Amino acid sequence: MASIEEGSLPFRILREEGEVVENDPVVSILFFGLCLILGIVSKQLLHGSKVPYTVALLIIGVALGSLEYGTGPRLGKLGDGIRLWAKINPDLLLAGFLPALLFESSFSMDPHYIKKCMVQMFLLAGPGVLLSTFILGCAVKLAFPYDWNWKLSLLLGGLLSATDPVAVVALLKELGARKSLSTIIEGESLMNDGVAMVLYQLFLKMVLGQSFSAGAMVKYLMQASIGAVGIGLAFGVSSVFWLGFIFNDTVIEITLTLAVSYLAYFTAQDDADCSGILTVMALGMCYSVIAKRAFKGDGQQSLHHFWEMVAYIANTLIFILSGVIIAEGVLSSKNFFENHETVWGYLVLLYVFVQASRAIVVGLLYPCLRYFGYGLDWKEATIIAWSGLRGPVSLALALSVKCTSDSSPFLSQITGTLFVFFTGGIVFLTLILNGSTSQFILHCLHLDRLPEDNLSKTKRRILDITRNQMMNKALGIFGDLGDDEEFGPSDWPSVRSHLVCLDYLEGEQVYHNALPGSENKSDALNLENIRIRHLNGVQASYWDMLEEGRISSTTANIMMQSVDEAMDLVSHEALCDWNGLKAHVHFPSYYRFPQMKLCPEKLVTFFAVERLELGCHICSAFLRAHRNARRQLHDFLGDNEIAALVIDESEAEGEEARKFLEDVRVIFPQVLRVLKTRQITYSILKQLSDCVKSLEKVGLSEEKEMIQLHDALQTDLKKLLRKPPSVKLLESNDLLRGHPFFGALPAMVREPLECSTKELMELNRVTIYREGCNPNGIWLISKGLIKWTSTILRKKRYLHPIFSHGSSLGLYEVLIGKPYICDMITDTVVQCFFIESEKIHSLRSDPTVEDFLWQESVLVIAKLLLPQIFEKMSMHELRALLVERSTMKIYTREETIDIATHSVGFLLEGTIKSQKVEEDVITSPAVLLPLHRDSSFFNLGGSGAKGASFYHQGSEYLVERSARVIIFDVAALEGDGVLQKQSASWISHSGDPPSGQSGEHNALMTCPEHVFMRRRHDHNSDESDQRVNSLSAKALRLSIFGSMVKCTDKCTQSFPTISHAKASVSSKKTVAVVPAQSKEAVLSEANLKAPIDDNNDVILRIDSPSRLPLSQTSKNFV
């Protein structure tokens, strides 16, 4: 212990031994603590007064310096500490205080206002500082009697151009002035400090003997300024990237921001010969723009409080220290000032020059300042001119000149002393005069009116409602807490006497949801104000979703920016925050690159999925935020006309977002499914974490148990954020094999054809083929929706002209050899496969395959020629009708075709003629309607369809030339052409449908054994008919369930009968088929994995748009 005591206080021991130790570093702590205490006292005493905080600190510093350096007795150990701090190296002063102050100021600025006011800040900090330096240099050179050369004069002018309007900015924020004004003043201060330091370094080098040509001077200025910004951005981006690897550790996150600000300053200032001030400014603004929302919850609050505390401590120390240095500079050179009494007059003259130069700069730049950003009026320009306070940066630079003058032959000590005197005097005068009178100037210009005094009637009404809610809230709380078992009841008057904030509510009659606009039209709610409040609610919802993990910080940045931009336009435009999101919400055009072989398919798919995920996040958050804001607006303002108008604007904005999500549901449902999985998982983990914390607070669990649970939850959260569930898209070959047309083909035909198939990805509103063009191939639609239009098919339609997954477009025209009969235009992004006509014709060598091709072609022709019945039917419903209730036959010349009353026929090829109705020869394609059936059944009445060339009625037709006809039994269809929702006997003939299935879909969502087992055959059906039926049945199976993971040889080569198809499907113990109720499940399950049994067929379900009635599927796409 003795050894420790001897070694712990060496300076005290040396003093006891009689040695003189002038600078005891320990006493510097005393000055540090005293400064903080004086700052706290000043903050408390000055609260609500008109004296700015920094002005009071400067006066305190001058007083402390005067007491120590004056004629009176010294202050003992406190005086030693003051002298230690007063002799601080100016570079250390800047490096110790500026990074923290600059980072806090730039990081706390609003990113939107930074971007909007950047040009104005640059004008004042760039050309403005250059003009100010030149004007002050000329004034000093011409008016001062010190025979300074131009270099010295410009050096003084440069270091006096650095502004520090801390007091004015704080005052503007306190008085509620326009945010753009305080942003311009604060941003200009950050920038011109850096520019002024660059000019100071340049002119100091010139004073010390270095010479610069004009080109070298420009090069140095550009390197020192632009290079500094580059270094700051590099540190910012790299540290933000590092932040992404820090998980739920607020201490490390805050420490990183502190460390990187000082390292960036040192790197730029000492190593790169750039402006450290500009570097830290760029670093802070980079954090403000891209990283502010990366800090969430408690971490964000902790970061805000930490930097607020750091800035407060730094400001307190640096302004008190500035006052001490000013006092020391004057009192230590008492003899000099006694011999140069005129310097006081020149100090006043210099103050006039400083104010005049500031006014000239603002006046010359006023036209540009008024034009850019939010603009400026003459009152705000006056405040900018008057806010040109000088601060510690200028003083530190002057101290640096004085230190240099002590050891340099190019600078005299008198010059160094004058620099410190003039700079300290300007700092003192601007803070005392400009800082103290800023509020008076604001009052004279009517810019100091508090919101309470400058409320419109709209805002007053809303404020009244808020106050009324406060009163109701207080009464409600009193009702809950006014009586308890321990203390008994309380009375409202006693409690009310302590609620002084509610005094002005007495006697006011303000009713919630009662804003009578008819009583006094002047009290009608202001449209602009309501829009702003609505957007504020939207932005608040975004913050909530960021905290809940619904959106990432990147998405939040984009969405917050869109709201900020919309707020700038509310005065003359409707709500338009969606405009800022459109660029991020679309199907990327580069998604077509794989088909052009420009980039690897997996790489393009990765970026496309990333873009789709971002778009889905944005749309979902946008719709949710606007929905919440609309509800709050209605609850708060009631049924008001202007509020209703804003609500209508909000609902109209959401149409495109809803359309995009619908498109993604149709094309990439797995994207939405994965995003929902992430959101739910994150929400569950966060709520479990909160649950663990609550259990810990109530003391139900021990600390060790809570630590284990907390660590386990944090591990899961970290895994979720580091490696979230990914979207897995099907390979192109799997999509092709899953198409009902292609997958139903025999393996011997399908495998060679697969090599000649071309994959296509078409964006929205792209024409696949045009009416009247010669057919060159067919399109197999795998994903997306296609809408058809035609000029020759003029008839009544149900306005659902949509083809979706499973459609084979252009097949009929290729088989018949006639031009396309309609235009096919993509209605969403469409992924399809193109097969050339020659390849299709080569398949016709097999009669069985040819018949299957004709059967597939009628699926599209039926929808085109007779939409009154077939348009609303989904593709798989139509395939089921084809399998169960149709017959196709080739008639030779002179044969008769009979059309039963409950049937509809389609002439696919050949020519026929009606026997009982005198008309021209009927050519394909044509619809053959029964003669004695009521036209209302086909919805043809009044449409003029019977007179069209495609429609013919008759009971018997005579074949003129070999004709292929397919006849559908439509007895089970209602008059409106929609499938009966309650009866499915026309398909299964197997009694009641399985339980648990929706009535809307039980006709077609039954298992395959019910679908295929009751096919009505002619007793004379040959083996070829059975093979054709097998192909169509397999196509139906693929349409319902999706691609075959594995098919046996029997299923693909030997054309099994229907009963065999039943056996192969039913070999699985359970086939779960869930009817689709909406377009939320419209494509194949990308992530579905199933074990493969070598002895059985494994069938994967595909949720396809073809499984939905088009009345549901396409209502949002027409």
Protein Blocks (a to p, Z undefined) as FASTA:
>chain_A
ZZmmmmmmmmlmmmmnopacfbafklmmmmmmmmmmmmmmmmmmmgoiabdfklmmmmmm
mmmmmmmmmmbdcehjmlmmmmmmmmpcfklmmmmmmmmmmmmmmmmpcfklmmmmmmmm
mmmmmmmmmmmmmmmmmmmmmmpcnlpafklmmmmmmmmmpccfkkmmmmmmmnopafkl
mmmmmmmmmmmmmmmmmmmmmmmmmmnopacdfklmmmmmmmmmmmmmmmmmmmmmmmmm
mmmmpghilklmmmmmmmmmmmmmmmmmmmnopafklmmmmmmmmmmmmmmmmpgcjllm
mmmmmmmmmmmmmmmmmmmmmmmmmmmmmmmmmmmmmmmmmlmmmmmmmmmmmmmmmmmm
mmmmmmmmmmgmnbpafklmmmmmmmmccdfklmmmmmmmmmmmmmpckbcfklmmmmmm
mmmmmmmmmmmmmmmmmmmmmmmnopmbcfklmccfklmmmmmmmmmmmmmmmmmmmmmm
mpcfknopadfklmmmmmmmlmmmgopacdehiacfklpmklpccfklmmmmmmmmmmmm
mmmmmmnomacfklmmmmmmmmmmmmmmmmmpccfklmmmmmmnccdfklmmmmnomacf
klmmmmmmmmmmmmmmmmmmmmmmmmmmmmmmmmmnopafklmmmmmmmmmmmmmmmmmm
mmmmmmmmmlmmmmmmmmmmmmmmmmmmmmmmmmmmnopacfklmmmmmmmmmmmmmmmm
mmgcddddddfklmmmmpmklmmpcfklmmmmmmmpccddddehiafbdehiacfbdcdd
fbdcdddddfklgcddehiaccdehiaghklmmmnopacfbdcddfbdcddddddfklmm
mmmmpmklmmmmmmmmmmmmmmmmmmmlmmmpcfklmmmmmmmmcccddddehiacdddf
kbccddfbdcdddfkbccdddddddddddfklcfklnopghnlmmmpmkbccdfbdcdfb
dcddddddfklpcfkopacfkbcklmnonojadehiafklmmmmccfklmmmmcccdfkb
cfklmmmmmmmmmmmmmmmnopcfbacfklmmnopafklmmmmmmmpmbdcddddfbfkb
mbdcfklccdddfkbccddddddfklpcfklmmmmmZZ
